[in-house]
Amino acid sequence: MAELSAADEGFAASQERRNPFRRVAAAVAAEGDRRILWLPVFFGGGIALYFALTVEPPLWLGPAVAGAAAGTAWLLRRRP
């Protein structure tokens, strides 16, 4: 039954299944110059997450996350 519904949806639906982040990428691209306005939201979320912790995070966690993010950005630098 699932195969029939997938066949009826056509090519666009199959592309959505292969790339689930396509809608997110389209929404981010639509924001244009307003993307910078999300920066305070993410800072506030990070601060709230930090204050919600019951113990202090280890010192190595910050550089590890920053290194992973920089590595991911470097790997994806040529993607549109």
All heavy atoms as a GROMACS GRO file, in nm:
protein
  607
    1MET      N    1   0.082  -0.118   0.000
    1MET     CA    2   0.000   0.000   0.000
    1MET      C    3   0.087   0.126   0.000
    1MET      O    4   0.055   0.222  -0.066
    1MET     CB    5  -0.092  -0.004   0.121
    1MET     CG    6  -0.197   0.098   0.117
    1MET     SD    7  -0.321   0.041   0.004
    1MET     CE    8  -0.451   0.148   0.040
    2ALA      N    9   0.198   0.124   0.075
    2ALA     CA   10   0.286   0.239   0.081
    2ALA      C   11   0.351   0.266  -0.054
    2ALA      O   12   0.375   0.381  -0.089
    2ALA     CB   13   0.392   0.219   0.188
    3GLU      N   14   0.378   0.160  -0.130
    3GLU     CA   15   0.440   0.179  -0.261
    3GLU      C   16   0.345   0.253  -0.356
    3GLU      O   17   0.388   0.335  -0.436
    3GLU     CB   18   0.479   0.044  -0.323
    3GLU     CG   19   0.591  -0.027  -0.250
    3GLU     CD   20   0.540  -0.103  -0.129
    3GLU    OE1   21   0.421  -0.136  -0.123
    3GLU    OE2   22   0.620  -0.127  -0.039
    4LEU      N   23   0.215   0.223  -0.346
    4LEU     CA   24   0.119   0.289  -0.432
    4LEU      C   25   0.107   0.437  -0.400
    4LEU      O   26   0.102   0.521  -0.489
    4LEU     CB   27  -0.018   0.223  -0.420
    4LEU     CG   28  -0.030   0.084  -0.481
    4LEU    CD1   29  -0.168   0.026  -0.452
    4LEU    CD2   30  -0.004   0.088  -0.629
    5SER      N   31   0.106   0.470  -0.272
    5SER     CA   32   0.093   0.611  -0.237
    5SER      C   33   0.219   0.688  -0.274
    5SER      O   34   0.213   0.802  -0.314
    5SER     CB   35   0.063   0.628  -0.088
    5SER     OG   36   0.172   0.581  -0.012
    6ALA      N   37   0.335   0.624  -0.262
    6ALA     CA   38   0.459   0.689  -0.301
    6ALA      C   39   0.463   0.709  -0.452
    6ALA      O   40   0.514   0.810  -0.501
    6ALA     CB   41   0.579   0.608  -0.256
    7ALA      N   42   0.411   0.614  -0.528
    7ALA     CA   43   0.410   0.626  -0.673
    7ALA      C   44   0.316   0.737  -0.717
    7ALA      O   45   0.341   0.805  -0.816
    7ALA     CB   46   0.370   0.493  -0.736
    8ASP      N   47   0.208   0.757  -0.647
    8ASP     CA   48   0.112   0.861  -0.684
    8ASP      C   49   0.166   1.002  -0.656
    8ASP      O   50   0.126   1.097  -0.720
    8ASP     CB   51  -0.019   0.841  -0.608
    8ASP     CG   52  -0.094   0.718  -0.656
    8ASP    OD1   53  -0.066   0.674  -0.770
    8ASP    OD2   54  -0.178   0.668  -0.580
    9GLU      N   55   0.254   1.015  -0.559
    9GLU     CA   56   0.303   1.147  -0.522
    9GLU      C   57   0.399   1.203  -0.624
    9GLU      O   58   0.417   1.323  -0.633
    9GLU     CB   59   0.368   1.141  -0.383
    9GLU     CG   60   0.267   1.115  -0.274
    9GLU     CD   61   0.333   1.092  -0.140
    9GLU    OE1   62   0.457   1.091  -0.135
    9GLU    OE2   63   0.261   1.078  -0.042
   10GLY      N   64   0.465   1.120  -0.699
   10GLY     CA   65   0.549   1.166  -0.808
   10GLY      C   66   0.693   1.193  -0.770
   10GLY      O   67   0.741   1.154  -0.664
   11PHE      N   68   0.761   1.260  -0.860
   11PHE     CA   69   0.904   1.282  -0.849
   11PHE      C   70   0.941   1.372  -0.732
   11PHE      O   71   1.040   1.350  -0.664
   11PHE     CB   72   0.956   1.343  -0.980
   11PHE     CG   73   1.103   1.366  -0.982
   11PHE    CD1   74   1.190   1.261  -0.991
   11PHE    CD2   75   1.154   1.495  -0.972
   11PHE    CE1   76   1.327   1.282  -0.992
   11PHE    CE2   77   1.289   1.517  -0.973
   11PHE     CZ   78   1.376   1.410  -0.983
   12ALA      N   79   0.863   1.474  -0.706
   12ALA     CA   80   0.895   1.569  -0.597
   12ALA      C   81   0.895   1.499  -0.462
   12ALA      O   82   0.979   1.527  -0.378
   12ALA     CB   83   0.797   1.685  -0.597
   13ALA      N   84   0.802   1.407  -0.442
   13ALA     CA   85   0.796   1.336  -0.314
   13ALA      C   86   0.917   1.245  -0.297
   13ALA      O   87   0.970   1.231  -0.187
   13ALA     CB   88   0.668   1.256  -0.305
   14SER      N   89   0.963   1.183  -0.406
   14SER     CA   90   1.080   1.096  -0.394
   14SER      C   91   1.205   1.178  -0.364
   14SER      O   92   1.293   1.134  -0.292
   14SER     CB   93   1.098   1.013  -0.521
   14SER     OG   94   1.130   1.097  -0.630
   15GLN      N   95   1.212   1.299  -0.418
   15GLN     CA   96   1.324   1.387  -0.386
   15GLN      C   97   1.321   1.428  -0.239
   15GLN      O   98   1.425   1.440  -0.176
   15GLN     CB   99   1.322   1.512  -0.475
   15GLN     CG  100   1.356   1.486  -0.618
   15GLN     CD  101   1.502   1.449  -0.637
   15GLN    OE1  102   1.582   1.450  -0.545
   15GLN    NE2  103   1.536   1.413  -0.758
   16GLU      N  104   1.202   1.452  -0.185
   16GLU     CA  105   1.188   1.488  -0.044
   16GLU      C  106   1.238   1.376   0.047
   16GLU      O  107   1.298   1.401   0.149
   16GLU     CB  108   1.042   1.520  -0.010
   16GLU     CG  109   0.995   1.653  -0.061
   16GLU     CD  110   1.058   1.768   0.014
   16GLU    OE1  111   1.080   1.755   0.136
   16GLU    OE2  112   1.086   1.869  -0.049
   17ARG      N  113   1.212   1.253   0.008
   17ARG     CA  114   1.256   1.141   0.091
   17ARG      C  115   1.407   1.125   0.087
   17ARG      O  116   1.468   1.084   0.183
   17ARG     CB  117   1.188   1.013   0.045
   17ARG     CG  118   1.049   1.003   0.095
   17ARG     CD  119   0.993   0.863   0.074
   17ARG     NE  120   0.849   0.871   0.077
   17ARG     CZ  121   0.772   0.896  -0.026
   17ARG    NH1  122   0.824   0.915  -0.144
   17ARG    NH2  123   0.642   0.903  -0.013
   18ARG      N  124   1.469   1.154  -0.026
   18ARG     CA  125   1.614   1.142  -0.036
   18ARG      C  126   1.686   1.254   0.036
   18ARG      O  127   1.795   1.235   0.086
   18ARG     CB  128   1.656   1.141  -0.183
   18ARG     CG  129   1.640   1.004  -0.242
   18ARG     CD  130   1.703   1.001  -0.377
   18ARG     NE  131   1.593   0.980  -0.471
   18ARG     CZ  132   1.596   1.009  -0.597
   18ARG    NH1  133   1.702   1.062  -0.650
   18ARG    NH2  134   1.492   0.988  -0.673
   19ASN      N  135   1.628   1.370   0.041
   19ASN     CA  136   1.690   1.485   0.106
   19ASN      C  137   1.588   1.547   0.203
   19ASN      O  138   1.518   1.642   0.167
   19ASN     CB  139   1.735   1.588   0.003
   19ASN     CG  140   1.819   1.696   0.064
   19ASN    OD1  141   1.837   1.701   0.185
   19ASN    ND2  142   1.871   1.784  -0.019
   20PRO      N  143   1.582   1.495   0.326
   20PRO     CA  144   1.479   1.544   0.420
   20PRO      C  145   1.502   1.688   0.465
   20PRO      O  146   1.412   1.751   0.516
   20PRO     CB  147   1.490   1.448   0.537
   20PRO     CG  148   1.627   1.393   0.530
   20PRO     CD  149   1.663   1.390   0.384
   21PHE      N  150   1.619   1.742   0.443
   21PHE     CA  151   1.648   1.878   0.487
   21PHE      C  152   1.622   1.981   0.379
   21PHE      O  153   1.654   2.098   0.395
   21PHE     CB  154   1.793   1.888   0.535
   21PHE     CG  155   1.821   1.800   0.653
   21PHE    CD1  156   1.902   1.690   0.640
   21PHE    CD2  157   1.764   1.826   0.775
   21PHE    CE1  158   1.927   1.608   0.747
   21PHE    CE2  159   1.788   1.745   0.883
   21PHE     CZ  160   1.870   1.635   0.870
   22ARG      N  161   1.562   1.939   0.267
   22ARG     CA  162   1.536   2.031   0.157
   22ARG      C  163   1.442   2.144   0.200
   22ARG      O  164   1.462   2.259   0.166
   22ARG     CB  165   1.478   1.955   0.039
   22ARG     CG  166   1.442   2.047  -0.077
   22ARG     CD  167   1.411   1.970  -0.198
   22ARG     NE  168   1.540   1.962  -0.268
   22ARG     CZ  169   1.573   1.870  -0.356
   22ARG    NH1  170   1.491   1.776  -0.384
   22ARG    NH2  171   1.690   1.871  -0.414
   23ARG      N  172   1.338   2.112   0.277
   23ARG     CA  173   1.245   2.215   0.323
   23ARG      C  174   1.313   2.312   0.418
   23ARG      O  175   1.289   2.432   0.414
   23ARG     CB  176   1.125   2.153   0.394
   23ARG     CG  177   1.028   2.089   0.300
   23ARG     CD  178   0.908   2.042   0.375
   23ARG     NE  179   0.817   1.973   0.287
   23ARG     CZ  180   0.713   1.906   0.327
   23ARG    NH1  181   0.684   1.898   0.455
   23ARG    NH2  182   0.636   1.845   0.241
   24VAL      N  183   1.399   2.258   0.506
   24VAL     CA  184   1.471   2.345   0.600
   24VAL      C  185   1.564   2.437   0.523
   24VAL      O  186   1.572   2.557   0.550
   24VAL     CB  187   1.549   2.260   0.702
   24VAL    CG1  188   1.635   2.348   0.791
   24VAL    CG2  189   1.454   2.177   0.786
   25ALA      N  190   1.635   2.383   0.423
   25ALA     CA  191   1.726   2.465   0.343
   25ALA      C  192   1.649   2.572   0.267
   25ALA      O  193   1.696   2.686   0.256
   25ALA     CB  194   1.804   2.376   0.247
   26ALA      N  195   1.532   2.538   0.216
   26ALA     CA  196   1.451   2.637   0.144
   26ALA      C  197   1.403   2.747   0.238
   26ALA      O  198   1.402   2.865   0.202
   26ALA     CB  199   1.332   2.569   0.078
   27ALA      N  200   1.366   2.710   0.361
   27ALA     CA  201   1.321   2.810   0.458
   27ALA      C  202   1.436   2.903   0.498
   27ALA      O  203   1.418   3.025   0.511
   27ALA     CB  204   1.262   2.742   0.580
   28VAL      N  205   1.554   2.846   0.517
   28VAL     CA  206   1.671   2.928   0.553
   28VAL      C  207   1.708   3.020   0.438
   28VAL      O  208   1.740   3.138   0.458
   28VAL     CB  209   1.789   2.837   0.594
   28VAL    CG1  210   1.918   2.916   0.607
   28VAL    CG2  211   1.759   2.767   0.725
   29ALA      N  212   1.701   2.969   0.316
   29ALA     CA  213   1.734   3.052   0.200
   29ALA      C  214   1.632   3.165   0.184
   29ALA      O  215   1.667   3.276   0.141
   29ALA     CB  216   1.738   2.967   0.074
   30ALA      N  217   1.507   3.139   0.218
   30ALA     CA  218   1.404   3.241   0.206
   30ALA      C  219   1.423   3.355   0.307
   30ALA      O  220   1.377   3.466   0.284
   30ALA     CB  221   1.266   3.180   0.222
   31GLU      N  222   1.490   3.327   0.416
   31GLU     CA  223   1.514   3.430   0.518
   31GLU      C  224   1.605   3.541   0.466
   31GLU      O  225   1.592   3.655   0.508
   31GLU     CB  226   1.574   3.368   0.644
   31GLU     CG  227   1.478   3.286   0.725
   31GLU     CD  228   1.374   3.370   0.794
   31GLU    OE1  229   1.407   3.479   0.843
   31GLU    OE2  230   1.258   3.326   0.797
   32GLY      N  231   1.698   3.507   0.378
   32GLY     CA  232   1.786   3.609   0.318
   32GLY      C  233   1.868   3.682   0.422
   32GLY      O  234   1.939   3.621   0.502
   33ASP      N  235   1.859   3.814   0.420
   33ASP     CA  236   1.938   3.898   0.512
   33ASP      C  237   1.888   3.894   0.654
   33ASP      O  238   1.954   3.944   0.745
   33ASP     CB  239   1.939   4.042   0.463
   33ASP     CG  240   2.015   4.057   0.333
   33ASP    OD1  241   2.101   3.971   0.306
   33ASP    OD2  242   1.988   4.154   0.260
   34ARG      N  243   1.771   3.838   0.676
   34ARG     CA  244   1.714   3.835   0.812
   34ARG      C  245   1.768   3.719   0.895
   34ARG      O  246   1.732   3.703   1.010
   34ARG     CB  247   1.563   3.826   0.804
   34ARG     CG  248   1.501   3.949   0.739
   34ARG     CD  249   1.355   3.936   0.728
   34ARG     NE  250   1.325   3.819   0.644
   34ARG     CZ  251   1.206   3.770   0.624
   34ARG    NH1  252   1.102   3.825   0.680
   34ARG    NH2  253   1.187   3.665   0.546
   35ARG      N  254   1.854   3.635   0.837
   35ARG     CA  255   1.908   3.520   0.911
   35ARG      C  256   1.984   3.564   1.036
   35ARG      O  257   1.984   3.494   1.136
   35ARG     CB  258   1.999   3.437   0.822
   35ARG     CG  259   1.924   3.347   0.730
   35ARG     CD  260   2.020   3.267   0.650
   35ARG     NE  261   2.067   3.353   0.543
   35ARG     CZ  262   2.120   3.310   0.432
   35ARG    NH1  263   2.139   3.184   0.415
   35ARG    NH2  264   2.158   3.394   0.339
   36ILE      N  265   2.050   3.678   1.031
   36ILE     CA  266   2.127   3.725   1.144
   36ILE      C  267   2.039   3.750   1.266
   36ILE      O  268   2.084   3.744   1.380
   36ILE     CB  269   2.208   3.851   1.106
   36ILE    CG1  270   2.315   3.881   1.210
   36ILE    CG2  271   2.119   3.970   1.088
   36ILE    CD1  272   2.429   3.786   1.211
   37LEU      N  273   1.911   3.774   1.244
   37LEU     CA  274   1.820   3.799   1.356
   37LEU      C  275   1.795   3.675   1.440
   37LEU      O  276   1.743   3.684   1.551
   37LEU     CB  277   1.687   3.856   1.304
   37LEU     CG  278   1.698   3.990   1.232
   37LEU    CD1  279   1.562   4.030   1.177
   37LEU    CD2  280   1.751   4.097   1.327
   38TRP      N  281   1.832   3.557   1.389
   38TRP     CA  282   1.818   3.434   1.466
   38TRP      C  283   1.933   3.416   1.566
   38TRP      O  284   1.925   3.334   1.657
   38TRP     CB  285   1.813   3.313   1.375
   38TRP     CG  286   1.680   3.297   1.310
   38TRP    CD1  287   1.644   3.336   1.185
   38TRP    CD2  288   1.564   3.240   1.370
   38TRP    NE1  289   1.513   3.306   1.162
   38TRP    CE2  290   1.461   3.246   1.274
   38TRP    CE3  291   1.536   3.184   1.494
   38TRP    CZ2  292   1.333   3.199   1.300
   38TRP    CZ3  293   1.409   3.136   1.518
   38TRP    CH2  294   1.310   3.144   1.422
   39LEU      N  295   2.039   3.493   1.552
   39LEU     CA  296   2.155   3.479   1.639
   39LEU      C  297   2.121   3.498   1.788
   39LEU      O  298   2.160   3.415   1.871
   39LEU     CB  299   2.265   3.576   1.595
   39LEU     CG  300   2.402   3.554   1.654
   39LEU    CD1  301   2.455   3.416   1.620
   39LEU    CD2  302   2.497   3.660   1.603
   40PRO      N  303   2.045   3.602   1.827
   40PRO     CA  304   2.009   3.614   1.969
   40PRO      C  305   1.922   3.498   2.018
   40PRO      O  306   1.932   3.459   2.135
   40PRO     CB  307   1.931   3.745   1.976
   40PRO     CG  308   1.964   3.819   1.853
   40PRO     CD  309   2.002   3.718   1.750
   41VAL      N  310   1.841   3.443   1.930
   41VAL     CA  311   1.758   3.329   1.969
   41VAL      C  312   1.846   3.210   2.005
   41VAL      O  313   1.826   3.143   2.108
   41VAL     CB  314   1.660   3.293   1.855
   41VAL    CG1  315   1.582   3.167   1.888
   41VAL    CG2  316   1.566   3.409   1.827
   42PHE      N  317   1.946   3.183   1.921
   42PHE     CA  318   2.035   3.070   1.948
   42PHE      C  319   2.123   3.095   2.070
   42PHE      O  320   2.152   3.004   2.147
   42PHE     CB  321   2.118   3.037   1.825
   42PHE     CG  322   2.037   2.978   1.714
   42PHE    CD1  323   2.034   3.036   1.589
   42PHE    CD2  324   1.960   2.865   1.735
   42PHE    CE1  325   1.959   2.983   1.486
   42PHE    CE2  326   1.883   2.811   1.633
   42PHE     CZ  327   1.882   2.870   1.509
   43PHE      N  328   2.169   3.220   2.087
   43PHE     CA  329   2.245   3.252   2.208
   43PHE      C  330   2.160   3.230   2.333
   43PHE      O  331   2.205   3.171   2.431
   43PHE     CB  332   2.295   3.397   2.205
   43PHE     CG  333   2.430   3.413   2.145
   43PHE    CD1  334   2.446   3.473   2.022
   43PHE    CD2  335   2.542   3.368   2.212
   43PHE    CE1  336   2.570   3.488   1.967
   43PHE    CE2  337   2.668   3.382   2.157
   43PHE     CZ  338   2.682   3.443   2.033
   44GLY      N  339   2.038   3.279   2.330
   44GLY     CA  340   1.948   3.260   2.444
   44GLY      C  341   1.919   3.114   2.471
   44GLY      O  342   1.914   3.071   2.587
   45GLY      N  343   1.901   3.037   2.365
   45GLY     CA  344   1.879   2.893   2.383
   45GLY      C  345   1.999   2.823   2.444
   45GLY      O  346   1.986   2.737   2.531
   46GLY      N  347   2.118   2.862   2.400
   46GLY     CA  348   2.240   2.805   2.457
   46GLY      C  349   2.257   2.842   2.603
   46GLY      O  350   2.297   2.759   2.686
   47ILE      N  351   2.227   2.965   2.636
   47ILE     CA  352   2.237   3.010   2.776
   47ILE      C  353   2.136   2.936   2.862
   47ILE      O  354   2.167   2.891   2.973
   47ILE     CB  355   2.220   3.162   2.784
   47ILE    CG1  356   2.339   3.231   2.721
   47ILE    CG2  357   2.202   3.207   2.929
   47ILE    CD1  358   2.321   3.379   2.698
   48ALA      N  359   2.014   2.922   2.812
   48ALA     CA  360   1.911   2.848   2.887
   48ALA      C  361   1.952   2.703   2.907
   48ALA      O  362   1.933   2.647   3.015
   48ALA     CB  363   1.777   2.856   2.814
   49LEU      N  364   2.010   2.642   2.804
   49LEU     CA  365   2.056   2.504   2.816
   49LEU      C  366   2.167   2.493   2.920
   49LEU      O  367   2.170   2.400   3.001
   49LEU     CB  368   2.104   2.453   2.680
   49LEU     CG  369   2.154   2.310   2.675
   49LEU    CD1  370   2.039   2.213   2.702
   49LEU    CD2  371   2.216   2.282   2.539
   50TYR      N  372   2.259   2.589   2.920
   50TYR     CA  373   2.368   2.588   3.016
   50TYR      C  374   2.316   2.598   3.160
   50TYR      O  375   2.360   2.526   3.248
   50TYR     CB  376   2.465   2.702   2.987
   50TYR     CG  377   2.577   2.712   3.087
   50TYR    CD1  378   2.683   2.622   3.083
   50TYR    CD2  379   2.575   2.808   3.188
   50TYR    CE1  380   2.785   2.630   3.175
   50TYR    CE2  381   2.676   2.816   3.280
   50TYR     CZ  382   2.781   2.727   3.274
   50TYR     OH  383   2.881   2.734   3.367
   51PHE      N  384   2.222   2.689   3.182
   51PHE     CA  385   2.170   2.706   3.317
   51PHE      C  386   2.081   2.590   3.360
   51PHE      O  387   2.057   2.572   3.479
   51PHE     CB  388   2.095   2.838   3.331
   51PHE     CG  389   2.187   2.956   3.345
   51PHE    CD1  390   2.175   3.064   3.260
   51PHE    CD2  391   2.284   2.958   3.442
   51PHE    CE1  392   2.259   3.173   3.272
   51PHE    CE2  393   2.370   3.066   3.455
   51PHE     CZ  394   2.357   3.174   3.369
   52ALA      N  395   2.032   2.511   3.265
   52ALA     CA  396   1.950   2.395   3.298
   52ALA      C  397   2.035   2.276   3.342
   52ALA      O  398   1.982   2.181   3.401
   52ALA     CB  399   1.863   2.355   3.180
   53LEU      N  400   2.165   2.280   3.315
   53LEU     CA  401   2.253   2.169   3.353
   53LEU      C  402   2.265   2.161   3.504
   53LEU      O  403   2.265   2.263   3.574
   53LEU     CB  404   2.391   2.188   3.291
   53LEU     CG  405   2.400   2.181   3.140
   53LEU    CD1  406   2.542   2.214   3.095
   53LEU    CD2  407   2.361   2.043   3.090
   54THR      N  408   2.280   2.040   3.554
   54THR     CA  409   2.297   2.022   3.699
   54THR      C  410   2.444   2.016   3.739
   54THR      O  411   2.476   2.033   3.856
   54THR     CB  412   2.226   1.894   3.746
   54THR    OG1  413   2.278   1.784   3.674
   54THR    CG2  414   2.076   1.906   3.723
   55VAL      N  415   2.532   1.991   3.643
   55VAL     CA  416   2.677   1.987   3.669
   55VAL      C  417   2.748   2.070   3.563
   55VAL      O  418   2.696   2.092   3.454
   55VAL     CB  419   2.733   1.843   3.667
   55VAL    CG1  420   2.676   1.761   3.781
   55VAL    CG2  421   2.707   1.777   3.535
   56GLU      N  422   2.866   2.117   3.597
   56GLU     CA  423   2.946   2.194   3.502
   56GLU      C  424   2.998   2.100   3.392
   56GLU      O  425   3.050   1.992   3.421
   56GLU     CB  426   3.065   2.256   3.576
   56GLU     CG  427   3.145   2.354   3.497
   56GLU     CD  428   3.074   2.486   3.478
   56GLU    OE1  429   2.984   2.520   3.556
   56GLU    OE2  430   3.111   2.556   3.383
   57PRO      N  431   2.984   2.138   3.265
   57PRO     CA  432   3.034   2.051   3.157
   57PRO      C  433   3.187   2.046   3.159
   57PRO      O  434   3.253   2.140   3.206
   57PRO     CB  435   2.982   2.117   3.030
   57PRO     CG  436   2.948   2.255   3.066
   57PRO     CD  437   2.919   2.256   3.212
   58PRO      N  438   3.244   1.937   3.108
   58PRO     CA  439   3.390   1.927   3.107
   58PRO      C  440   3.453   2.034   3.016
   58PRO      O  441   3.391   2.079   2.920
   58PRO     CB  442   3.417   1.786   3.054
   58PRO     CG  443   3.291   1.741   2.992
   58PRO     CD  444   3.180   1.819   3.054
   59LEU      N  445   3.575   2.071   3.046
   59LEU     CA  446   3.644   2.178   2.974
   59LEU      C  447   3.669   2.142   2.827
   59LEU      O  448   3.667   2.229   2.741
   59LEU     CB  449   3.776   2.211   3.044
   59LEU     CG  450   3.852   2.332   2.993
   59LEU    CD1  451   3.766   2.457   3.005
   59LEU    CD2  452   3.981   2.349   3.071
   60TRP      N  453   3.690   2.016   2.798
   60TRP     CA  454   3.722   1.975   2.661
   60TRP      C  455   3.600   1.977   2.569
   60TRP      O  456   3.614   1.973   2.446
   60TRP     CB  457   3.781   1.833   2.660
   60TRP     CG  458   3.690   1.729   2.720
   60TRP    CD1  459   3.692   1.686   2.850
   60TRP    CD2  460   3.585   1.659   2.655
   60TRP    NE1  461   3.595   1.593   2.869
   60TRP    CE2  462   3.527   1.573   2.750
   60TRP    CE3  463   3.534   1.658   2.526
   60TRP    CZ2  464   3.421   1.490   2.720
   60TRP    CZ3  465   3.427   1.575   2.496
   60TRP    CH2  466   3.372   1.492   2.593
   61LEU      N  467   3.480   1.986   2.622
   61LEU     CA  468   3.359   1.978   2.541
   61LEU      C  469   3.346   2.097   2.444
   61LEU      O  470   3.307   2.079   2.329
   61LEU     CB  471   3.236   1.969   2.631
   61LEU     CG  472   3.104   1.941   2.562
   61LEU    CD1  473   3.109   1.809   2.489
   61LEU    CD2  474   2.992   1.940   2.663
   62GLY      N  475   3.378   2.216   2.489
   62GLY     CA  476   3.367   2.334   2.403
   62GLY      C  477   3.457   2.327   2.280
   62GLY      O  478   3.409   2.341   2.167
   63PRO      N  479   3.588   2.303   2.299
   63PRO     CA  480   3.674   2.290   2.181
   63PRO      C  481   3.638   2.171   2.092
   63PRO      O  482   3.652   2.180   1.970
   63PRO     CB  483   3.814   2.272   2.240
   63PRO     CG  484   3.806   2.332   2.375
   63PRO     CD  485   3.666   2.309   2.423
   64ALA      N  486   3.587   2.063   2.150
   64ALA     CA  487   3.548   1.948   2.070
   64ALA      C  488   3.429   1.980   1.981
   64ALA      O  489   3.427   1.947   1.861
   64ALA     CB  490   3.515   1.829   2.160
   65VAL      N  491   3.329   2.048   2.035
   65VAL     CA  492   3.211   2.086   1.956
   65VAL      C  493   3.250   2.189   1.850
   65VAL      O  494   3.205   2.182   1.735
   65VAL     CB  495   3.098   2.138   2.048
   65VAL    CG1  496   2.986   2.199   1.968
   65VAL    CG2  497   3.047   2.025   2.134
   66ALA      N  498   3.334   2.286   1.888
   66ALA     CA  499   3.378   2.386   1.791
   66ALA      C  500   3.460   2.323   1.679
   66ALA      O  501   3.444   2.359   1.561
   66ALA     CB  502   3.460   2.494   1.862
   67GLY      N  503   3.544   2.227   1.713
   67GLY     CA  504   3.622   2.156   1.610
   67GLY      C  505   3.534   2.075   1.518
   67GLY      O  506   3.556   2.072   1.396
   68ALA      N  507   3.434   2.008   1.574
   68ALA     CA  508   3.342   1.930   1.491
   68ALA      C  509   3.262   2.022   1.398
   68ALA      O  510   3.242   1.990   1.280
   68ALA     CB  511   3.247   1.849   1.580
   69ALA      N  512   3.219   2.137   1.448
   69ALA     CA  513   3.145   2.231   1.364
   69ALA      C  514   3.234   2.289   1.255
   69ALA      O  515   3.192   2.302   1.139
   69ALA     CB  516   3.088   2.344   1.450
   70ALA      N  517   3.359   2.321   1.288
   70ALA     CA  518   3.452   2.373   1.188
   70ALA      C  519   3.483   2.266   1.083
   70ALA      O  520   3.490   2.296   0.963
   70ALA     CB  521   3.580   2.421   1.255
   71GLY      N  522   3.500   2.143   1.125
   71GLY     CA  523   3.524   2.034   1.030
   71GLY      C  524   3.406   2.011   0.937
   71GLY      O  525   3.423   1.992   0.816
   72THR      N  526   3.287   2.017   0.991
   72THR     CA  527   3.167   2.002   0.909
   72THR      C  528   3.154   2.117   0.811
   72THR      O  529   3.123   2.096   0.693
   72THR     CB  530   3.042   1.995   0.998
   72THR    OG1  531   3.056   1.886   1.089
   72THR    CG2  532   2.917   1.977   0.916
   73ALA      N  533   3.180   2.238   0.855
   73ALA     CA  534   3.175   2.354   0.766
   73ALA      C  535   3.280   2.343   0.656
   73ALA      O  536   3.254   2.377   0.540
   73ALA     CB  537   3.196   2.483   0.846
   74TRP      N  538   3.398   2.292   0.689
   74TRP     CA  539   3.503   2.276   0.589
   74TRP      C  540   3.465   2.170   0.487
   74TRP      O  541   3.489   2.189   0.367
   74TRP     CB  542   3.634   2.240   0.659
   74TRP     CG  543   3.749   2.231   0.563
   74TRP    CD1  544   3.816   2.335   0.507
   74TRP    CD2  545   3.807   2.112   0.511
   74TRP    NE1  546   3.913   2.286   0.423
   74TRP    CE2  547   3.910   2.150   0.424
   74TRP    CE3  548   3.783   1.977   0.531
   74TRP    CZ2  549   3.987   2.057   0.358
   74TRP    CZ3  550   3.860   1.885   0.464
   74TRP    CH2  551   3.962   1.926   0.378
   75LEU      N  552   3.405   2.061   0.532
   75LEU     CA  553   3.363   1.956   0.439
   75LEU      C  554   3.250   2.000   0.348
   75LEU      O  555   3.241   1.958   0.232
   75LEU     CB  556   3.321   1.831   0.518
   75LEU     CG  557   3.433   1.751   0.581
   75LEU    CD1  558   3.376   1.641   0.669
   75LEU    CD2  559   3.526   1.693   0.476
   76LEU      N  560   3.162   2.085   0.398
   76LEU     CA  561   3.045   2.128   0.322
   76LEU      C  562   3.064   2.262   0.254
   76LEU      O  563   2.968   2.320   0.204
   76LEU     CB  564   2.923   2.133   0.414
   76LEU     CG  565   2.880   2.001   0.477
   76LEU    CD1  566   2.765   2.024   0.572
   76LEU    CD2  567   2.844   1.900   0.370
   77ARG      N  568   3.186   2.312   0.247
   77ARG     CA  569   3.210   2.447   0.195
   77ARG      C  570   3.176   2.462   0.048
   77ARG      O  571   3.148   2.572   0.002
   77ARG     CB  572   3.354   2.486   0.220
   77ARG     CG  573   3.453   2.412   0.134
   77ARG     CD  574   3.597   2.442   0.177
   77ARG     NE  575   3.694   2.376   0.092
   77ARG     CZ  576   3.730   2.250   0.102
   77ARG    NH1  577   3.678   2.175   0.197
   77ARG    NH2  578   3.819   2.197   0.020
   78ARG      N  579   3.178   2.356  -0.029
   78ARG     CA  580   3.153   2.367  -0.173
   78ARG      C  581   3.006   2.339  -0.209
   78ARG      O  582   2.970   2.350  -0.324
   78ARG     CB  583   3.242   2.271  -0.248
   78ARG     CG  584   3.387   2.301  -0.221
   78ARG     CD  585   3.468   2.300  -0.342
   78ARG     NE  586   3.601   2.348  -0.308
   78ARG     CZ  587   3.710   2.303  -0.359
   78ARG    NH1  588   3.704   2.208  -0.446
   78ARG    NH2  589   3.826   2.354  -0.324
   79ARG      N  590   2.927   2.300  -0.112
   79ARG     CA  591   2.786   2.274  -0.139
   79ARG      C  592   2.710   2.406  -0.141
   79ARG      O  593   2.739   2.494  -0.064
   79ARG     CB  594   2.727   2.184  -0.031
   79ARG     CG  595   2.793   2.047  -0.031
   79ARG     CD  596   2.716   1.953   0.047
   79ARG     NE  597   2.601   1.916  -0.033
   79ARG     CZ  598   2.521   1.818  -0.002
   79ARG    NH1  599   2.540   1.752   0.107
   79ARG    NH2  600   2.419   1.789  -0.079
   80PRO      N  601   2.615   2.418  -0.231
   80PRO     CA  602   2.539   2.544  -0.238
   80PRO      C  603   2.450   2.565  -0.118
   80PRO      O  604   2.408   2.475  -0.052
   80PRO     CB  605   2.457   2.530  -0.364
   80PRO     CG  606   2.454   2.385  -0.397
   80PRO     CD  607   2.572   2.324  -0.332
   0.00000   0.00000   0.00000
